[in-house]
Amino acid sequence: MSESESQSRTVRFKGERPPWKAGESSEWEIRTVARRTANADETATCVVTGETVPLNEPHFFVTSIRPTPGRFQPEEFDHAIVAFEGGLEELERQLEDNDSA
């Protein structure tokens, strides 16, 4: 995957409100979407499909951020796992559904 593909993936979702944060503050927004693998025999649950994702296989690591009101308070960060196969397409569908609601 080229650097331009990686940048376009982040640009595609940057600034969007993560659907898995819908019940929380509306200030959360997606900051980056990175393709990753890990050297661990662990699994995580995909936040958009609910599938179990082995972390030692390709997946997407999505960073969300929420600004804090005070200038001396650091921004809050949250991370989520999105399945490599079909995960970004499902995320895009959920974001479109949220926009039309």
N, C-alpha and C positions, 0 to 999 in steps of 0.2 A: 504494500500500500504506500503510495507516494505521499510526500509531505503536503502537496496540494489537496489530495483526497482527505487527509486528516484535518486540514484547516477548513475545508468546505463542510465537513461533518460538524465541527464545532460551530461554524458560522450558521449552519442550518438550524441549530437548536439554541444557540446563545440568546439569553434574555427571556426565553420562554419559561412559564411557570410550570414546575414539575408536577405532573398529575398525582404522584404519590405523596405530595405535600398539600393536597387540596384541602384537607381539614385543618391545616395550620395557617399561619400568617401568609397573606398574599404577597409578602415581600420576597419570598424565596424565588430565585431564578437560576436557570441552568447556566453554568459558567463554561465548562469544558466537557467534551466527550472524547475519551481516549480509548484506543484499542489496546487491550492488555492480555497478558497471561501471567501466572504466578508460579513459583516453584514450591507449591504446596498441594497436598492431596486433600484440599478442603473444597467445600461447595458453598454456594450462596443462592439465594432465591432472587430471580429476576423480578424487578419491581413493576414491570409492565405486563409480563406474561404469566408470572407465577411459577415458571419452570425452575427446576433445580439446575444450576449452572456450575460445572466443575471449573474451579479457578485455574487449574493447570492447562485449560484449553482456552482458545481465544474468546474474549468477551469484551464488552464495553464498560468502562469505568466512568461514571457520570458524576461530576462535581457540581453541587448546587451551593449557592451563597445567599446569605441574608445580611444586608447592612444593619449595623447597630446605630442607635440614635446618638450616642456620644462619640466624640472624636477620639477619646482615649480608650474606647472599647473596641477590641478587634472584631472584624466581621465574623459571623458564624458560618461554618462550612459543614456540609453533609455530603456523603458519598453513597452511590447506589450502583448496583450491578445490573446491566442490561444484557440479555442473551445476544450472542453473535448472530445466530440464525433467526431472522425475523424480528428481533427485538427493537431495532431502530424504526422499522416500518410500523410496528405496533405503537411505539412511542409517538410517531408522527400522526397516526390515526387518532390517538387519544388527545393530542394537542389540538387537532382540527375539530374534534367533537367538543372540546372545552371552548374553543373560539365561537362555535356556532350556537352554543347553549346560552 
